[in-house]
Amino acid sequence: MSITTKGTLLVAALLVLSLFSFATPIDAQVDSQDLLMTNMRIHAELGTDCDTTIILETGFTNVGSAEISSFDLRIDVRGLQVNEATINGASVESIVHSIDNYVVISISSNIAILAGYQGNLFLNFTTQCLQERIGENIDGSMYVNHLIYYFRPLNEIQNLTFSAALPQHAVIDLDSAAPLYPSPTSNHTDGRKTIYVWQTHVLLPGQEIVYIIKYQIPVALVDTFTEEASSSIALGIAAVVIAVLSVLVIERIPGWMKRFNSKEIIVSGKISTQEQEILDLLSVRGGSCPQREIYEDLDMSQSMASMMLTSLEGRGLIRRLRSGRENIVHIMEED
């Protein structure tokens, strides 16, 4: 076969392939919905033990012609736990579906979402699938970690802001060729943690954006945290045993002795000013109140109050229980 003939066949093959590619357009997300997401803010709090708390807030508009009662959000992690979901401040049902390497959160609205309707969605969830500890640096003083977050929306998003707060005492891994990808729009600090911010004007259904952060954290800090966590588990088991025994004893003493029970809340460990305000409010309210009243009475944003409550609940200082369509926050008293 001559060189000319081979060249002609190669050109013909390329033309056939190009025709197939034009005849079969790429539809990366066939199950997109008639919702427009606007001013979406996703904030990730990176934990020392590789867990991540994510706050997602967004406006949404039904741009279709039909009424809908539920919609889906795709989160590209292998697993997560929803701590709170609200539409316009009212709690709504959320169901997590695991699909391959991502999950879909189905949100059931408490009201009919008519054509043209505009609302606001708030989500608080935790996951251990965004961060990974790779190993130690050369001198063994720091653990090398990275966060890789893929984001592929089901709906068009206009004005997306993603921010990530590094763990306290963490620093960017300057030994890495690209410790931050893409380049952040800005960065700042809240006095304890460094926060990086990315902004995207438009993201269409099926399009993908990825955020990568490579950082280092002191080995001593992580090891201390792990030891404290193990001690906390052991103390928690002991506390349960003591509590059960205490109940058995209290049930057998005269009723007038119970009046000596103190209602003073004793908190151990480092508590932030905002967290202490929440504990003080709960104490004044007799130990419990609706979650909505916390951010209303303390003039906190819904996301800030939810983050503080997640932190307090993780340390066993409060507990959130669902009552109807809202959460009731209970303080956990220590003897």
N, C-alpha and C positions, 0 to 999 in steps of 0.2 A: 504494500500500500504506500503510495507516495506521500511526501510531507504535505503537499497541497490538499490531498484527499483527507488526511488526518485532521488538518486544520479546519476543513469544511465541516467534518463530523463534530468536532469539538464545539464550533460555533453553533451548530444546529442543536446540540445537547443543551448548551447554555440557554438558547432561546426557549426550548421546551420547559426547562426548569423555571425560567422567569415567568412563562405563561401560567404554570401551576401556582406560582407564588402570588401572581396577581388575581388568579381565579379563586384563591382561598385566602381571604383577608384574615389577619390575626385578630382574634377576639379574645383578649386575655381574661375578660371577666364577663361571661354571658349572663350571669345572674344579677346584674346591677339593678338598682331600684330607682323609682321615681322620687328620689330625695336629693336635695342639694344641701350639703353641709357648709356652713359659713363660720369663719373666725374660730376654727378648731384649735384648741390648745391641749397639748399632751405634755405632761410633766412627769419625769421619771426620777424617783428618789432611789439612788443606788445604796443598798445596804452593805454592811461590812461582811456579812456571811453570804454574799452573792444573791440575796433576795432583792426584789425590786417592787416598790409600790408605785403605781401609775395612776395619775389623775387625768381624766379625759373630760373636757368640757367643749361643747359645740352647739351652735345654733343649727336648726334644720328647717327646711321648707318642703312641703309636699308639692312638687312641680308637675305631678301627673294630674290626670282628670278624674281618678277614682279615689274613694276614701280607703284609707288603710288603718289597721288596728295594731300592726306590729311591723318591725323592721329589724334588719340584721347588721351587725358590725363584724368585720373580719379583723382578728388580732393574730399576727404572725408569731405565735409562741406555741410550744407543745402543750402547755397547760397553764391554767390560771384559776384564781378564786375571786369572784366578785364580792366585794365587801359592801358596796352600796350602789344603787342605780335609781336615779330620779329623773322625771320630766317636769320641768317648771317647778322644781322643789318638792314634788310629791313622789313618794317611793313607788317604783314600778317593778313588775316581775322581770327577772332576767334568767335565761337558761343558756348554759354553756354547752356547745356541741364540739367535740374533738373530731377534727378531720385531718388525717395525715399529720403534717408538721405545723398545722395552725388550728385555731379554734374560731368558731362563729358564736357570737353572743346575740341571742334573740331577745329583743326588747319588746315587751307587750305594753302598749300604751294604756293609761287609765282613762283616756278620753279618745274620741274618734278624731283621727287626723284627716280632716277634710282637704280637698284640693285647695292649694294656696295657703294652708295653715302653716304658721311659724311657731316653733317651740324651742326649748333649750334642754339639752341632754347633759346629765352629769354621771360619770362613772368613776368608781374607785375600785381598783383590783390589784392583787399581788400575784407575782410569778417568780419562780426560781429558774426560768428558762432563758433569760436575756443575758445573764452574766456568766462568765466562766473563769476559773482560776487556772492559769496556764502553768505556773511554776514559780520558782524564785529567780531573782536577778543574779548577776555574777558573784557578788560578795555575800549573797544569802540574807541580806538585810530587809529585802522587800519582796512581797508577792506581786507577780505580774498578772493583771486581770484584763479582760476586755468585755465590752458590751457590743453586741451586733444586733441591731433592731431593723428588720425589714418591715416596710409598711406598704400594703397593697389595698387600697380602699375599694369598697363595693359601690360607692357613690362619689360623685364629683365633690371635691373640696375646694373652696375658695378661701385663701388666707389660712394657711396651716403654720402653726408655731410648735416646734418640738424643743423641749428643754430637758436637760439632765443635770442633776446635782450629784457630784462625786461624794463618796463617803468622807466623813471627817478625817483629816490628815492625809488623804490620798493626793497624789500628784500625777500629772500627765507623764506617760512613759516616753521620755525624750530619746531613748535608745531605739524606739520604733521609727521606721521610715515615715509612716503616716499615722500618728497617734490620734488624730481627729479627722474624720471623713464624713461628709465633705467639710470644707472649712466653715467654722461657725460664723453666723451673722454677728454675734456678739458674745461676751461673757462677763460675769460679775460674781460677786461673793455676797453671802448674807451674813458674813462675820465668822462663819464656821465652815462652810462648804463652798467650793467653786462650782458655779453653774454655767453651763454652755447652752447657747440658744441658736436654733436654726429656723429660718423662715422660708416658706415656699408659697408662691402666689396662687398657683392652680395645680391640682393633682386630679387627673381624670380616672374613672373606673378602670381597673386593670393595670394602670401605671404603677411603677414601683419606685420607692425611694428607700435608701438604706443609710443608717447612721452608725458609725463605728467610733468607739472611744476605747483607747488603750491606756491604762493607768497602773500605777504602782501604789501599794499600801503597805505600811510597816508590818513586818512579820510579827513583832512583839504585840502589836495592837490586835491583830487577827487571832493569835494564839490566846491572848488574854480574854478576848470576846468569847472564844470557843469554850474555854474553861469556865467562864462565868455562866454561859448557857447551860453547860452540863450541871453545874452546881444549882442553877435555878430549877432544872428539872427535878433533881433530887430533893431540893427544898420544897418544890411544889407537891411532890408525892407525900413528903412528911407532913406538909400543911394539911393535905386532905385527910390523912389519918388522924391528925390532931383534931381537925374540925369535927370529924365523925364522933370521936371520943368525947369532945366537948359537948356536942348536942346530947349525947346519951347522959352525960353528967347533969347538964342544965335541966333536962326534962325531969330529973329526980330531986331537984332542990326546990324549996318553997318559992312561990311566985314573987314574993317581995324581994328576994335576992337579985332578981333580974334587973331591978332598978339601978343597980350599981354598974351595969354595963355602960361603958362610955361610948359616945358617938363620935369622938374625936378621931380624925383620919390621920394616921401616921404613915408617911410616904418615905420609902428609902430609895436611894439612888438619885441621880441628877435629873431634876425636873425643870423644864423650861418655864418661862414666865407665862406663856399662853396655856401650857398644860396645867400649871397650878391654878390659873383662873378657872379652867374647866372643873377641876376637882373642888375648888372652893364653891362654885355655883351649885354643883351637885350636892355638896354638904349642906348648903343653905336650903336647898329644895328637899331635904330629907333623905338624900341618897339616890334619887333618880329623877329624870325628867326627859321629855321628848328631845331627840337630837336637834330638831328644828329650832327649839327655843335656845339652844346653846349658841348657835351662830347668830341668832337674832339678838339675844340679850347681851352677848359679849362683842357685838359689832364685828364679827369675823366673817370672812368670805366662806362660802360653803365648802370650797376645796381645802382651805386652811383648817377649818374645824374638823373636817373628815380626816385629814392627815394627822392632826393631833390625837384624835380619838383612836385611829389605827395604831399609833405609837403607844398610847396608854393601854390599849387592849392587848397589844403584844407583850407588854410587861405585866399583865395580869392586874392592872390597877382599876380598870373598868370593864364592863361587859355590855355589848349591844344586843338587844333582843327585839325581834320583829313583833309589832302589835298592829294588826290591820295593815295599813299602807305606810306606816312609819316605824322608825327605830326608837326604842326606849333605852336610854343609857342608864346603867346602874353602876354605882361605885362599889368596888370590892373592898370591904373593910378588913383591916388587919388587926389581929389581937396583939 
